[in-house]
Amino acid sequence: MDLKKIVLPVDFSPAAREALNMAVSLGRTFGSRIYVMHVVHLPFLSHLNKKTEHDARQEAFAYGNARVEDFVGARLEGMDYV
């Protein structure tokens, strides 16, 4: 088996934490690149915060990146991930 890419969708739940652990284990075994993904529904954010779509997109991107970095922490240290 050759796993070059692993896509890891995260919602920051305990189940996502377990998926992260599995992705790390597989990634280390096969030398895979891990793609960590979190999705935000932007129209909801722009209505909630009364911001322009551009502002909502920028805020969601920054927030999502920070949450993903906190979520993966040192688990992906030394691995190839995006």
C-alpha positions as CSV (number, residue, x, y, z in Angstrom):
1,M,0.0,0.0,0.0
2,D,1.3,3.5,-0.9
3,L,-0.4,6.4,0.9
4,K,1.1,9.6,-0.5
5,K,-1.7,12.0,0.6
6,I,-4.1,11.9,3.6
7,V,-7.0,14.4,3.7
8,L,-8.0,15.0,7.3
9,P,-11.3,17.0,7.8
10,V,-11.5,18.4,11.4
11,D,-14.3,19.9,13.4
12,F,-12.2,20.0,16.6
13,S,-14.3,17.2,18.2
14,P,-13.0,14.2,20.1
15,A,-13.7,12.0,17.0
16,A,-11.6,14.4,14.9
17,R,-8.8,14.0,17.5
18,E,-8.9,10.3,17.0
19,A,-8.8,10.7,13.3
20,L,-5.8,13.0,13.7
21,N,-4.0,10.3,15.7
22,M,-4.8,7.7,13.0
23,A,-3.6,10.1,10.2
24,V,-0.4,10.8,12.1
25,S,0.2,7.0,12.5
26,L,-0.4,6.3,8.9
27,G,1.5,9.4,7.7
28,R,4.6,8.4,9.7
29,T,4.4,4.8,8.4
30,F,4.0,5.7,4.8
31,G,5.7,9.1,4.6
32,S,2.4,10.7,3.6
33,R,1.6,14.4,3.3
34,I,-1.4,15.3,5.5
35,Y,-3.9,17.9,4.3
36,V,-5.8,19.2,7.3
37,M,-9.1,20.8,6.4
38,H,-11.7,22.8,8.3
39,V,-14.7,24.3,6.5
40,V,-16.7,27.4,7.5
41,H,-20.0,28.5,5.9
42,L,-19.3,32.1,5.1
43,P,-22.8,33.5,4.4
44,F,-23.7,32.5,8.0
45,L,-20.7,34.4,9.4
46,S,-21.3,37.5,7.4
47,H,-24.9,37.7,8.7
48,L,-24.0,36.9,12.2
49,N,-21.2,39.6,12.5
50,K,-22.8,42.1,10.0
51,K,-19.5,42.2,8.1
52,T,-18.8,42.3,4.4
53,E,-18.2,39.0,2.7
54,H,-14.5,39.9,2.3
55,D,-14.1,40.7,6.0
56,A,-16.0,37.5,7.0
57,R,-13.8,35.4,4.7
58,Q,-10.6,37.0,6.1
59,E,-11.8,36.5,9.7
60,A,-12.9,32.9,9.1
61,F,-9.6,32.1,7.5
62,A,-7.5,33.5,10.3
63,Y,-9.7,31.9,13.0
64,G,-9.7,28.5,11.2
65,N,-5.9,28.6,10.8
66,A,-5.4,29.4,14.4
67,R,-7.8,26.6,15.5
68,V,-6.2,24.1,13.2
69,E,-2.7,24.9,14.5
70,D,-3.9,24.6,18.1
71,F,-5.7,21.3,17.3
72,V,-2.8,19.6,15.6
73,G,-0.2,21.1,18.0
74,A,3.0,19.2,18.0
75,R,1.4,16.0,16.7
76,L,2.5,16.8,13.1
77,E,5.9,18.1,14.0
78,G,8.5,16.9,11.5
79,M,5.7,15.8,9.1
80,D,4.7,17.2,5.7
81,Y,1.3,18.8,6.2
82,V,-0.8,21.6,4.8
